[in-house]
Amino acid sequence: MALELAKKQPSVIINADSAQVYADLQILSARPSEEEMEGINHRLYGYIDGAETCSAARWAKDAKAEITAAQKNDILPILVGGTGLYVRTLLDGIAPIPEIDAAIRSHVRGLEIEDAYSALGKEDPASATRLNARDSSRIKRALEVVRSSGKPLDHWHAHMAGGIADSIRLHPLVLLPPRDWLYERCDRRFQIMLDKGAKDEVVRLMDRKLSPDCPVMRAIGVPEISAWIAGSQTIDEAQAQATAATRQYAKRQYTWFRNQCPSGWQRWEEIINNDNLDNIVILLQ
């Protein structure tokens, strides 16, 4: 859809997917290949080494620079991707959370998820209610913020700064295809990745001996294929786990975009195909 829009006027397609920023995740993130880019300029794809962590704040800063450069050259910037937090950070700004005390961070990161969630429920109940009880990274982030700053996340989120929403004209479109169609594609995803060389991609990641906390090591498909390579599970078990994880992620993502995006953002709830591409492009103009 972005390609069709980009063919109608000078454009640059800017990645807004938290997995596709990493150079190490070409196949496992379904990052577009040079052939799939069809000669159109793509930015912020595969530009970060897997040993690093790309935060929403870092991506928003990089995206802002790409958007500014495009506008200076009278080129349309098209943001594409499924990481809603990245897009909202770019539009609404960043919470001015003070630097986290190193000792507090070390202690919180060492907690078991159950203990961290229990503590968060007492120290920042609003965040505990909002977060999934198994979302280790976000739970520990909220806990270290309230312990280090003395104020819960909601306090800092009420003082967002640096967003570009007021300085641009935005034409948003949220894609919400039929769930049965979406889940069927989720079920096929793992085999498609294997056919394209996902196993070799994971072998290269394992050879780097990166920290298990690196986002690239937690991307869907990496733990499952790693376990298969290590011999701790069969390929069938890896496929079942990866498929279940993909479905669960898609469900959370679908719910987030349906409920968290402003009501004024247009929604498209049909399957995208060649017959309705022109209608979608018209919606965005």
Buried (B, 14 or more C-beta within 10 A) or exposed (E): BBBBBBEEEEBBBBBBBBBBBBBBBBBBBBBBEEEEBEEBBBBBBBEBBBEBEBBBBBBBBBBBEBBEEBEEEEBBBBBBBBBBBBBBBBBBBBBEBEEBBEEBBEEBBEBEBEEBBBBBBEBBEEBBEEBEBEBBEBBBBBBBBBBBBEBBBBBBBEEBEBBBEEEEEEEBBBBBBEEEEBBEEBEEBBEEBBEBEBBEBBEEBBEEEBEEEBBBBEBBBBBBBBBBBEEEBEEEEBBBBBBBBBBEEBBEBBEBBEEEBEEEEEEBEBEBEEEEBEEBBEEBE
